Amino acid sequence: MKLMIFGIDALTPKLVFENLELFPNIKKLCENGMYGDYDAYAYGYGSSDNWISLYTGLTPKQHGVIGNTYKDTGRPARREDYEGEKPFWNLLNTEGIKVGMWKGLNTSPPKKINGYMISGEPNFELDWKNDPLANIKPVFCNEDKELKKFITGDIDRPPMPKTPEDFGVTWEALLKDNSIAKMVLKKDYFHEGVEYFEKELTFYGENIINMQKNNPVDVIFFYTSIYDFIAHFQQHDTSKEELLTAIEIVDNFIGMILSELVAENVILLSDHGIEALADNFHNTPINIQKEAFGWSDKSIWLEDSQIVTKARNLAFLSGIHSLKGTFIISGDKIQRGKIENMRTVDFYPTILELFDIKVPENREGFVLDIFKNKVIINKDKLLNQEKIKPKNIAIIQDIEVSEFNRIINEVFLSNRFCNITIVGEEKYKNIFNANLRVNKFRPLENMRIDFRELSSYDSIYISYRNNKTKQFECLEIYNKIWEKINEKKF
C-alpha cells in the first residue's frame, strides 16, 4: 500500500504533541516524518467545510459548504455537491491509483470508484432518524455490494451524553444556582463515549485489515467523528484524562492497522482542534467573560472556572472547535522535523505531489516542502521561504467581541502570510491574546484612534454590518490614506 490516511475529527495538536510519550505509534510517525499543527477553518465554519476543503483543495467559499450547509439549500453537504471539483480520490483514480474510502464525512451517497467508497454519515442530533444519509454502519453503492462479505461484526449508534434531567435536575435550576453542577458533572461525565470509541475503532480496524487483504487498494482513507463528539462534552475536565484515553485508543488503532498492513507513507490528520469554552478567557474576570460573549444567562461557571452550556442534544457542552488542526506525515521519502505555515488547503496539493500529479487550477494551497530526494512536479506551488512574506495588519475592534472574533478569522484567512495586531478595548486584552491568530494587542487610548500611529501597517481593517446578509464583514481601508496622512494633507 502506498498511503494510509487516518482522519480523526477534532484531534487537537496541543494534546497530542505535549503527550507523545503516551502514544508510541503516533510518536513513531513523528520521528519518521514531519509533523505540526496547522491553521484550520473555525469560528463560523464546521467539520464539513474543513473536510471538503481537504478533499478538494478549495476554500469553503469556493466549494460552497459553510457552517456544514451547502450554499442556500439549508441541508448538509452531499458528495455530488463537490464531485465536479476533482476530489483527490478522483485524480488518483485517473492515474490508475486505487483508493479505498472508509466513512469519509460528506461522501454520501457512495459511488463506484476505482477501489471502493464506504460511506454513511454521522448524526448526533435528537432528530437523527430524519436524516436519510445518517448511518453509523458501512454503506456501499450498488456496484460494490459484493464487498459486504468482507465486513464482519456489527456496530451500533454511540451513546448520548446525559442531560440534567438524567440527574434529576433541570437546566433552569442549574442556571439559577451554578453550584448544583458540581454534584452532577464529574470528570468522567462522558466515559461511555470513550468506551464506545474503542469498540468503533476495533470494528473498523479489523474490517480495514480484512478488506485490504482480500480486496487491496493503493490508498486507504479512514475517518471517524467520535473523538470530536467526545471532546465537545469532556473539556470541563482540566486533567483531560478521558481525552488522553481516547487518543490512546487512536494510537492503538494506528498500531493495529500498521502491524498488519505495510504502508509506504502514513498520514494522521484532523480538520481542526477542540478546546474548552474557558480557554477563550485566559485570566479574564468572570463579569468580562459573561459580557464578551453574552453567555451570562445561557451558561454555567464551575468552581474551577470552566464553563458549560446547553448543547442541541440538551447535554453539558464544554468544548468548541479551535483554530489548529493536527498533521503528521511519515515515510522514507519524507524529511524529518516540524511543519510550519501550513493551512487546510495545503493538504490536497501535497497529496497530489506525493503521487506526481499536477495540481488543478484555482487552488490557493501550496505543496508543503516535506519531500527528500524527489523531483518536484508542482514547482510553482512549493511552499518555500521565498513565498513567506508576512504582511503587518491592524484590525480595529469596532463591534462586540463575539462577532469580532469572526472578523479576525476572515482577515487571517484572506491573507496567507500575516502578523495581526488588534486595536481594541483594554478589558478584552486577554481574550484577544488567547486567539492564536493574533500576534499583538494594542489598547485604544481614551477610546480614540490616532491613525498616524498605525501608518506603519501594510493594511488596516474595520468591520461593518452587511444590510443584506445581516452579517458583520471586514473592510480594508485604502492604503493610500496613510500616504496622505504622512503628507499632512488631512
C-alpha positions as CSV (number, residue, x, y, z in Angstrom):
1,M,0.0,0.0,0.0
2,K,1.3,3.4,-1.0
3,L,-0.5,5.5,1.6
4,M,-2.7,5.1,4.7
5,I,-4.6,8.2,5.9
6,F,-6.1,8.4,9.4
7,G,-8.6,11.2,9.6
8,I,-9.6,11.9,13.2
9,D,-12.1,14.7,13.6
10,A,-11.0,17.4,16.1
11,L,-7.8,15.6,17.2
12,T,-6.2,18.5,19.0
13,P,-2.4,19.0,18.2
14,K,-1.6,20.5,21.6
15,L,-2.9,17.5,23.5
16,V,-1.2,15.1,21.1
17,F,2.2,16.7,20.8
18,E,2.6,17.5,24.5
19,N,1.8,13.9,25.5
20,L,3.7,11.9,22.8
21,E,5.2,9.5,25.4
22,L,1.7,8.2,25.9
23,F,1.2,7.4,22.2
24,P,4.1,5.3,21.0
25,N,2.7,4.7,17.5
26,I,2.0,8.4,16.9
27,K,5.4,9.2,18.3
28,K,7.0,6.8,15.8
29,L,5.2,8.5,13.0
30,C,6.5,11.9,14.1
31,E,10.1,10.6,14.4
32,N,9.9,9.1,10.9
33,G,8.5,12.1,9.2
34,M,7.2,15.7,9.7
35,Y,4.5,16.9,12.0
36,G,2.9,20.0,13.4
37,D,-0.2,22.0,13.8
38,Y,-1.9,23.9,11.0
39,D,-4.4,26.7,10.6
40,A,-7.9,25.3,10.0
41,Y,-11.3,26.8,9.4
42,A,-13.1,27.6,12.6
43,Y,-15.3,30.4,14.1
44,G,-18.3,30.1,11.8
45,Y,-17.0,27.1,9.9
46,G,-17.8,23.4,10.5
47,S,-16.3,20.0,10.1
48,S,-17.9,19.5,6.7
49,D,-16.4,22.8,5.5
50,N,-12.9,21.6,6.5
51,W,-13.1,18.0,5.2
52,I,-14.4,19.1,1.8
53,S,-11.5,21.6,1.6
54,L,-9.1,18.8,2.5
55,Y,-10.7,16.6,-0.2
56,T,-10.7,19.3,-3.0
57,G,-8.1,21.9,-2.1
58,L,-10.7,24.6,-2.3
59,T,-11.7,27.1,0.4
60,P,-15.2,26.9,1.8
61,K,-16.2,30.0,-0.1
62,Q,-15.1,28.2,-3.3
63,H,-16.8,24.9,-2.7
64,G,-19.9,26.4,-1.1
65,V,-20.1,24.5,2.1
66,I,-20.1,26.9,5.1
67,G,-21.4,26.0,8.6
68,N,-21.9,22.4,7.4
69,T,-24.6,23.6,5.0
70,Y,-24.3,23.6,1.2
71,K,-24.9,27.1,-0.3
72,D,-28.6,28.2,0.2
73,T,-30.1,24.7,0.3
74,G,-30.3,24.6,4.1
75,R,-29.2,20.9,4.1
76,P,-25.9,19.1,4.9
77,A,-23.4,18.7,2.0
78,R,-23.5,15.6,-0.1
79,R,-20.8,14.1,-2.3
80,E,-22.4,15.2,-5.5
81,D,-22.2,18.9,-4.3
82,Y,-18.5,18.9,-4.8
83,E,-18.0,15.9,-7.1
84,G,-17.1,18.2,-10.0
85,E,-14.3,19.8,-8.0
86,K,-11.8,17.0,-8.5
87,P,-11.6,15.5,-5.0
88,F,-8.2,13.8,-4.5
89,W,-9.6,10.2,-5.0
90,N,-10.8,11.1,-8.5
91,L,-7.4,12.5,-9.5
92,L,-5.6,9.5,-8.0
93,N,-8.0,7.2,-10.0
94,T,-7.2,8.9,-13.2
95,E,-3.5,7.9,-12.7
96,G,-4.5,4.3,-12.1
97,I,-4.2,4.5,-8.3
98,K,-6.9,2.5,-6.5
99,V,-8.4,4.2,-3.4
100,G,-10.5,2.8,-0.6
101,M,-12.6,5.4,1.2
102,W,-13.9,4.5,4.7
103,K,-16.6,6.7,6.1
104,G,-15.4,10.0,4.8
105,L,-17.5,12.8,6.1
106,N,-19.9,14.0,3.4
107,T,-19.1,11.2,0.9
108,S,-22.7,10.0,0.9
109,P,-24.3,8.7,-1.1
110,P,-21.3,6.4,-2.1
111,K,-20.4,5.9,-5.7
112,K,-18.4,3.4,-7.7
113,I,-14.7,4.5,-7.9
114,N,-11.5,2.6,-8.8
115,G,-11.3,0.9,-5.5
116,Y,-14.3,1.4,-3.3
117,M,-16.2,4.0,-1.3
118,I,-17.8,3.1,2.0
119,S,-20.0,5.9,3.3
120,G,-22.7,6.6,6.0
121,E,-22.9,10.0,7.7
122,P,-22.6,10.6,11.5
123,N,-25.5,12.4,13.2
124,F,-25.7,13.0,16.9
125,E,-28.8,15.2,17.0
126,L,-32.1,14.3,18.6
127,D,-33.8,14.1,15.2
128,W,-31.1,11.9,13.5
129,K,-33.7,9.5,12.2
130,N,-34.9,12.2,9.8
131,D,-31.5,12.3,8.1
132,P,-31.7,9.9,5.1
133,L,-27.9,9.7,4.9
134,A,-27.2,9.1,8.6
135,N,-25.8,5.6,9.1
136,I,-23.1,4.6,11.6
137,K,-22.7,1.3,9.7
138,P,-20.7,0.8,6.4
139,V,-22.8,1.8,3.4
140,F,-21.8,0.6,-0.1
141,C,-23.0,1.7,-3.5
142,N,-24.9,-1.0,-5.5
143,E,-21.9,-1.8,-7.7
144,D,-19.8,-2.6,-4.6
145,K,-22.4,-4.6,-2.6
146,E,-20.4,-7.8,-3.1
147,L,-17.7,-6.3,-0.9
148,K,-20.0,-6.6,2.1
149,K,-18.8,-10.1,2.5
150,F,-15.5,-8.8,3.8
151,I,-17.3,-6.9,6.7
152,T,-17.6,-8.9,9.9
153,G,-19.2,-8.0,13.2
154,D,-21.5,-5.0,13.8
155,I,-21.5,-1.5,15.3
156,D,-24.3,0.3,16.9
157,R,-25.1,4.0,17.3
158,P,-22.9,5.8,20.0
159,P,-24.4,6.6,23.4
160,M,-25.6,10.1,24.1
161,P,-24.2,12.2,26.9
162,K,-26.5,12.6,29.9
163,T,-28.8,15.6,30.2
164,P,-29.6,17.4,33.5
165,E,-32.9,15.6,33.6
166,D,-31.0,12.3,33.7
167,F,-29.5,13.5,37.0
168,G,-32.9,14.7,38.3
169,V,-32.3,18.5,37.8
170,T,-33.3,21.0,35.1
171,W,-31.3,23.5,33.1
172,E,-33.3,26.3,34.7
173,A,-32.3,25.2,38.2
174,L,-28.6,24.9,37.2
175,L,-28.6,28.4,35.6
176,K,-30.1,29.9,38.7
177,D,-27.6,28.1,41.0
178,N,-24.4,27.1,39.3
179,S,-23.1,25.2,42.4
180,I,-25.6,22.4,41.7
181,A,-23.5,21.4,38.7
182,K,-20.6,20.2,40.8
183,M,-22.9,17.5,42.2
184,V,-23.8,16.1,38.8
185,L,-21.0,16.9,36.4
186,K,-18.0,14.7,37.1
187,K,-14.6,14.3,35.4
188,D,-15.7,11.1,33.6
189,Y,-19.0,12.6,32.5
190,F,-18.9,11.1,29.0
191,H,-16.9,8.0,29.8
192,E,-19.5,5.9,27.9
193,G,-18.4,7.8,24.7
194,V,-14.8,6.7,25.2
195,E,-15.8,3.1,25.7
196,Y,-17.8,3.2,22.5
197,F,-14.9,4.8,20.7
198,E,-12.7,1.8,21.4
199,K,-15.4,-0.5,20.1
200,E,-15.9,1.6,16.9
201,L,-12.1,1.7,16.1
202,T,-11.8,-2.1,16.8
203,F,-14.7,-2.8,14.5
204,Y,-13.3,-0.7,11.7
205,G,-9.7,-1.7,12.3
206,E,-10.5,-5.4,11.9
207,N,-12.5,-4.7,8.7
208,I,-10.0,-2.4,7.1
209,I,-7.4,-5.1,7.5
210,N,-9.7,-7.8,6.2
211,M,-10.8,-5.7,3.2
212,Q,-7.2,-4.8,2.3
213,K,-6.1,-8.5,2.4
214,N,-9.0,-9.6,0.2
215,N,-9.5,-6.5,-2.0
216,P,-6.3,-4.5,-1.9
217,V,-6.1,-0.8,-2.9
218,D,-3.1,1.6,-3.1
219,V,-4.5,4.3,-0.8
220,I,-6.8,3.9,2.2
221,F,-8.6,6.9,3.8
222,F,-10.4,6.4,7.1
223,Y,-12.5,8.9,9.0
224,T,-14.2,9.0,12.4
225,S,-16.2,11.7,14.1
226,I,-16.4,10.1,17.5
227,Y,-13.3,11.9,19.0
228,D,-14.9,15.2,18.2
229,F,-18.2,14.1,19.8
230,I,-16.5,13.0,23.0
231,A,-14.3,16.2,23.2
232,H,-17.3,18.5,23.0
233,F,-18.5,17.1,26.3
234,Q,-15.2,16.5,28.2
235,Q,-13.4,19.8,28.1
236,H,-14.6,20.8,31.6
237,D,-12.2,18.2,33.0
238,T,-8.9,20.1,33.3
239,S,-7.0,16.8,33.7
240,K,-8.1,15.7,30.2
241,E,-7.9,12.1,31.4
242,E,-10.8,10.9,29.3
243,L,-9.5,12.7,26.2
244,L,-6.0,11.3,26.7
245,T,-7.6,7.8,27.0
246,A,-9.4,8.5,23.7
247,I,-6.1,9.4,22.0
248,E,-4.5,6.2,23.4
249,I,-7.4,4.4,21.6
250,V,-6.5,6.2,18.4
251,D,-2.8,5.3,18.9
252,N,-3.7,1.6,19.4
253,F,-5.9,1.7,16.3
254,I,-3.0,3.0,14.3
255,G,-0.7,0.3,15.7
256,M,-3.3,-2.3,14.9
257,I,-3.5,-1.3,11.2
258,L,0.2,-0.8,10.6
259,S,1.2,-4.1,12.3
260,E,-0.9,-5.9,9.7
261,L,-0.7,-3.7,6.6
262,V,2.6,-2.4,5.1
263,A,2.2,1.3,4.2
264,E,5.0,3.3,2.4
265,N,3.5,6.5,3.7
266,V,1.2,7.3,6.6
267,I,-0.8,10.5,7.4
268,L,-2.6,11.3,10.6
269,L,-4.7,14.5,10.4
270,S,-7.6,16.3,11.9
271,D,-9.8,19.0,10.4
272,H,-9.4,21.4,13.4
273,G,-8.9,21.1,17.1
274,I,-11.2,21.5,20.1
275,E,-10.8,23.5,23.3
276,A,-12.6,24.3,26.5
277,L,-15.0,27.3,26.3
278,A,-13.0,28.7,29.2
279,D,-9.8,28.7,27.0
280,N,-11.1,31.8,25.3
281,F,-10.7,33.8,28.6
282,H,-7.2,33.5,30.0
283,N,-7.1,35.5,33.2
284,T,-10.2,37.4,32.4
285,P,-12.7,38.4,35.2
286,I,-15.9,36.4,35.0
287,N,-18.0,39.6,34.6
288,I,-16.0,40.4,31.4
289,Q,-16.3,36.8,30.2
290,K,-20.1,37.0,30.5
291,E,-20.2,40.4,28.8
292,A,-17.9,39.5,26.0
293,F,-19.9,36.6,24.6
294,G,-23.4,37.2,26.0
295,W,-23.3,33.9,27.9
296,S,-24.4,35.2,31.3
297,D,-28.0,33.7,31.1
298,K,-27.1,30.7,29.0
299,S,-24.0,29.1,30.7
300,I,-22.8,27.6,33.9
301,W,-19.5,28.7,35.5
302,L,-17.9,25.9,37.5
303,E,-15.8,26.3,40.6
304,D,-12.6,25.7,38.6
305,S,-13.5,28.5,36.1
306,Q,-14.6,26.0,33.5
307,I,-17.8,26.8,31.5
308,V,-20.6,24.5,30.3
309,T,-23.6,25.4,28.3
310,K,-26.6,23.6,26.8
311,A,-26.0,21.6,23.7
312,R,-28.5,21.0,21.0
313,N,-29.0,17.5,22.4
314,L,-29.6,19.1,25.8
315,A,-26.4,17.8,27.3
316,F,-23.5,19.6,29.0
317,L,-21.4,21.2,26.3
318,S,-18.0,22.4,27.4
319,G,-15.9,22.5,24.2
320,I,-15.8,24.3,20.9
321,H,-13.8,23.9,17.7
322,S,-10.4,25.5,17.9
323,L,-8.2,27.0,15.2
324,K,-5.4,24.4,14.9
325,G,-5.6,21.0,13.3
326,T,-3.1,18.1,13.6
327,F,-0.9,17.0,10.6
328,I,1.7,14.2,10.6
329,I,3.2,12.6,7.6
330,S,5.6,9.7,7.8
331,G,7.6,7.8,5.1
332,D,11.0,7.0,3.7
333,K,10.8,9.9,1.2
334,I,9.7,12.4,3.8
335,Q,12.1,14.7,5.6
336,R,12.3,14.8,9.4
337,G,11.2,17.7,11.5
338,K,8.4,20.2,12.2
339,I,5.9,21.6,9.7
340,E,5.2,25.3,9.8
341,N,2.9,27.8,8.0
342,M,0.5,25.0,6.8
343,R,-3.2,25.7,6.1
344,T,-6.1,23.4,5.3
345,V,-5.8,23.9,1.6
346,D,-2.2,22.7,1.5
347,F,-3.1,19.0,2.2
348,Y,-4.6,18.5,-1.3
349,P,-1.7,19.8,-3.4
350,T,0.8,18.0,-1.1
351,I,-1.0,14.6,-1.6
352,L,-1.1,15.2,-5.4
353,E,2.7,15.9,-5.3
354,L,3.3,12.7,-3.4
355,F,1.9,10.9,-6.4
356,D,3.5,13.1,-9.1
357,I,0.1,14.6,-10.1
358,K,-0.3,18.2,-11.3
359,V,-2.4,20.4,-9.1
360,P,-5.5,21.7,-10.9
361,E,-6.0,25.4,-11.4
362,N,-7.9,27.6,-8.9
363,R,-6.2,26.1,-5.9
364,E,-4.8,28.6,-3.3
365,G,-2.8,26.0,-1.3
366,F,0.8,25.1,-1.5
367,V,2.8,21.9,-1.7
368,L,4.5,21.5,1.6
369,D,8.3,21.4,1.5
370,I,8.5,18.0,3.1
371,F,10.0,15.7,0.5
372,K,13.5,14.4,0.1
373,N,15.2,13.0,-3.0
374,K,12.2,13.8,-5.1
375,V,11.8,15.8,-8.3
376,I,9.0,18.3,-7.6
377,I,6.3,18.3,-10.2
378,N,4.4,21.3,-8.9
379,K,7.5,23.6,-8.5
380,D,5.4,26.8,-8.7
381,K,3.3,25.5,-5.8
382,L,6.2,24.6,-3.5
383,L,6.0,26.4,-0.2
384,N,9.5,27.8,0.4
385,Q,10.9,30.8,2.3
386,E,10.7,33.0,-0.8
387,K,6.9,32.8,-0.7
388,I,6.6,33.6,3.0
389,K,6.5,37.4,3.2
390,P,4.1,38.3,6.0
391,K,2.0,41.5,5.9
392,N,1.6,43.5,9.0
393,I,-2.1,44.0,9.6
394,A,-4.0,46.0,12.2
395,I,-7.7,45.3,12.8
396,I,-9.7,47.9,14.7
397,Q,-12.2,46.5,17.2
398,D,-15.4,48.4,16.5
399,I,-18.1,45.7,17.3
400,E,-18.7,43.3,20.2
401,V,-16.2,40.6,20.9
402,S,-18.4,37.7,20.0
403,E,-18.7,39.0,16.4
404,F,-15.3,40.5,16.2
405,N,-13.5,37.1,16.6
406,R,-15.1,36.1,13.2
407,I,-13.7,39.3,11.7
408,I,-10.2,38.4,12.9
409,N,-10.7,35.0,11.4
410,E,-11.8,36.3,8.0
411,V,-8.9,38.7,7.8
412,F,-6.5,35.9,8.6
413,L,-8.0,33.6,6.0
414,S,-7.8,36.2,3.3
415,N,-4.1,37.0,4.0
416,R,-2.0,33.9,3.6
417,F,1.1,35.2,5.4
418,C,0.4,37.9,8.0
419,N,1.0,39.3,11.5
420,I,-2.2,40.6,13.1
421,T,-2.4,43.4,15.7
422,I,-5.7,44.1,17.3
423,V,-6.5,47.7,18.3
424,G,-9.2,47.3,20.9
425,E,-10.5,47.9,24.4
426,E,-8.1,47.1,27.2
427,K,-10.5,45.0,29.1
428,Y,-10.6,42.4,26.3
429,K,-6.8,42.2,26.0
430,N,-6.5,38.6,27.4
431,I,-9.4,37.4,25.3
432,F,-7.7,38.7,22.1
433,N,-4.3,37.4,23.2
434,A,-5.9,33.9,23.6
435,N,-6.7,33.9,19.9
436,L,-3.9,32.0,18.2
437,R,-4.3,34.2,15.1
438,V,-3.5,37.4,17.0
439,N,0.2,38.3,17.2
440,K,-0.2,41.5,19.2
441,F,-2.7,43.6,21.1
442,R,-2.7,47.4,21.1
443,P,-5.1,49.2,23.5
444,L,-7.2,52.1,22.5
445,E,-6.1,55.2,24.3
446,N,-9.1,57.0,25.7
447,M,-11.3,55.2,23.1
448,R,-9.6,57.2,20.3
449,I,-7.5,56.2,17.4
450,D,-4.6,58.2,16.0
451,F,-4.2,56.9,12.5
452,R,-0.8,58.3,12.2
453,E,0.4,55.7,14.8
454,L,-1.0,53.0,12.5
455,S,0.7,54.2,9.3
456,S,3.5,51.5,9.6
457,Y,0.9,48.7,8.9
458,D,0.6,47.3,5.4
459,S,-3.2,47.0,5.8
460,I,-5.8,48.2,8.3
461,Y,-9.3,46.6,8.6
462,I,-12.5,47.7,10.2
463,S,-15.8,45.9,10.3
464,Y,-19.3,46.8,9.0
465,R,-22.7,45.2,9.0
466,N,-24.0,44.0,5.6
467,N,-27.6,45.1,5.5
468,K,-28.5,42.3,3.0
469,T,-27.0,39.4,4.9
470,K,-27.3,40.9,8.4
471,Q,-23.7,39.6,9.0
472,F,-20.7,41.6,10.0
473,E,-18.0,41.7,7.4
474,C,-14.5,43.2,7.2
475,L,-13.4,46.1,5.1
476,E,-9.8,47.0,4.2
477,I,-9.1,50.7,4.4
478,Y,-7.5,52.1,1.2
479,N,-3.7,52.1,1.8
480,K,-3.1,55.4,0.1
481,I,-4.8,57.1,3.0
482,W,-1.7,56.6,5.1
483,E,0.5,58.4,2.5
484,K,-1.9,61.4,2.7
485,I,-1.8,61.4,6.4
486,N,2.0,61.3,6.4
487,E,2.0,64.2,3.9
488,K,-0.2,66.1,6.4
489,K,-2.9,66.6,3.8
490,F,-5.6,65.6,6.3
